[in-house]
Each structure stands twice: as C-alpha cells, then as structure tokens.
Amino acid sequence: VCTCHSRLLIQEDIYEKFMERVVKRVEAMQLGDPLDPNTMMGAQVSRAQHDRIVDYLNVGLAEGAKVLTGGSTNADLGPGYFIKPTILEGTNDMRVFQEEIFGPVTAATTFKTPEEAVEIANAVDYGLGAGVWTRDTHE
C-alpha cells in the first residue's frame, strides 16, 4: 500500500496555535543529500515528479490557497529536484485537497465538529488515506 497523506483537518478552536507549531517544525526540516544523516528530506525522484508538484502548487495558488510555508523549489541545495516542504491553507473544494500530490505538500483547513470533519474527509472522489489524532477518545 502506498499513501502520502496530504490534508490536515484541524479543529477550529486550536487551529492558530497548532499551525504555528507545525509551521515552525516544517521550517526546521533539513533538506539535502539523503545519505547525510542530518538530512530529513531529499530531492524528488525525477524532473517529471518535481514538475507535477510545482503544477499542484500553482493550481493551489490559482484556486486561492494561502502559503503558510514553503511553496517553491529550492535550487540552493545543488543538483536535484528539491521542493521546500509546503503547507497550504485553503478549503476542501481545491484540487490540492482532493488529490494526492505525492510530494512535500500538505493542505490545511478547519472543522467545527467531529461530524463536519468526517464530512470533509469523505467529500473526495478518491479513497484518500486518513488518520485521526485526538486526546478525546470519546469523540
């Protein structure tokens, strides 16, 4: 099974504080040579995959997504098809929410109730992989 989770559905009340921490963690990621033990993420596997991800970034921006971090390539790292880890803020009707990008891109949105979260999660044409993190196991 191959999955690449690319959506974050975050409860509205904790969104700002949570995303501050997520953005900080993403911006601390070390990109570079995958054989270097300090590297957390290497380059994309091919020019075609790199270009596909860049196309998704452009589509997200055209549809009104806001870049919270990343959103561009990283040629500073030398040879390789590097893309900065990216978080886009938007809505579930955007393609970056509806399709698996298979790259370092996550789309984030909010929900008010668990029922709304399930509705958002299921409002896709594809069977996207999903997981739930909560401190309230009764929800």
C-alpha positions in Angstrom: 0.0 0.0 0.0 1.3 3.4 -0.9 -0.1 6.5 0.8 1.0 10.1 1.1 -1.2 12.0 3.5 -1.6 15.5 2.2 -4.5 17.0 4.2 -4.7 18.4 7.7 -8.2 18.9 9.2 -7.7 20.8 12.4 -10.4 21.7 15.0 -11.1 25.4 14.6 -10.5 26.3 18.3 -6.9 25.1 18.2 -6.0 25.9 14.6 -3.9 29.1 15.1 -1.8 27.7 17.9 -1.4 24.3 16.3 -0.4 25.6 12.9 2.2 27.9 14.5 3.9 24.9 15.9 3.5 22.8 12.7 5.0 25.6 10.5 7.9 26.0 12.9 8.6 22.3 12.7 8.3 22.2 8.9 10.7 25.2 8.6 13.2 23.4 10.7 13.4 20.4 8.4 16.8 19.8 6.9 16.8 19.2 3.1 19.7 17.8 1.3 21.7 14.7 0.4 19.7 11.7 1.6 22.9 9.9 2.6 23.7 12.7 5.0 22.4 11.6 8.5 21.3 15.2 9.2 19.0 15.3 6.1 15.3 14.9 6.8 14.1 15.1 3.2 15.9 14.7 -0.1 15.0 15.7 -3.6 12.1 14.5 -5.7 12.8 11.3 -7.6 12.6 12.8 -11.1 12.0 16.0 -13.1 8.6 14.8 -14.0 7.6 14.4 -10.3 9.1 17.7 -9.5 7.2 19.4 -12.3 3.9 17.7 -11.2 4.3 19.0 -7.7 5.1 22.5 -8.9 2.0 22.3 -11.1 -0.1 21.5 -8.0 1.4 24.4 -6.1 0.4 26.7 -8.9 -3.1 25.2 -9.1 -3.4 25.7 -5.3 -2.4 29.4 -5.6 -4.7 30.0 -8.5 -7.6 28.5 -6.5 -6.9 30.8 -3.6 -4.8 28.7 -1.3 -2.5 30.7 1.1 1.1 29.5 1.5 1.9 29.2 5.2 5.5 28.0 4.5 7.4 26.7 1.5 5.7 26.9 -1.8 8.7 26.9 -4.0 11.7 24.9 -5.3 15.0 25.0 -3.6 17.8 25.2 -6.2 20.2 26.4 -3.4 20.8 22.8 -2.5 22.7 22.0 -5.7 21.8 19.3 -8.2 18.5 17.6 -7.6 14.8 18.3 -7.9 14.3 19.9 -4.4 11.0 21.4 -3.3 10.6 23.1 0.0 8.2 21.4 2.4 4.9 23.3 1.9 1.8 23.9 3.9 -1.2 25.4 2.0 -4.2 26.8 3.8 -7.5 26.5 1.9 -10.8 24.7 1.5 -11.7 21.2 0.7 -13.0 22.0 -2.8 -9.5 22.8 -4.0 -7.6 20.3 -6.1 -4.7 20.3 -3.5 -7.2 18.9 -1.0 -9.0 16.5 -3.4 -6.0 14.7 -5.0 -2.8 13.1 -3.6 0.1 15.2 -4.6 2.9 12.7 -3.7 5.2 15.4 -2.7 6.1 17.6 0.3 2.8 19.5 0.2 0.1 19.5 2.9 -3.2 21.3 2.6 -4.7 22.5 5.9 -8.3 23.5 6.8 -10.5 23.7 9.8 -13.6 22.0 11.1 -16.0 22.8 13.9 -17.5 19.4 14.9 -16.4 15.8 14.5 -19.3 15.3 12.1 -18.0 18.2 9.9 -14.5 16.6 10.0 -15.9 13.3 8.8 -17.9 15.1 6.1 -14.8 17.0 4.8 -12.7 13.8 4.9 -15.3 11.9 2.9 -16.0 14.6 0.4 -13.4 13.4 -2.2 -13.6 11.3 -5.4 -10.7 9.2 -4.3 -10.2 6.9 -1.4 -7.5 9.0 0.2 -5.6 7.6 3.2 -6.5 9.1 6.6 -5.8 9.0 10.3 -7.2 10.6 13.4 -5.3 12.1 16.3 -7.2 13.2 19.3 -7.0 13.4 23.1 -10.7 12.8 23.4 -11.3 9.1 22.7 -15.0 9.5 23.3 -15.5 11.7 20.2 
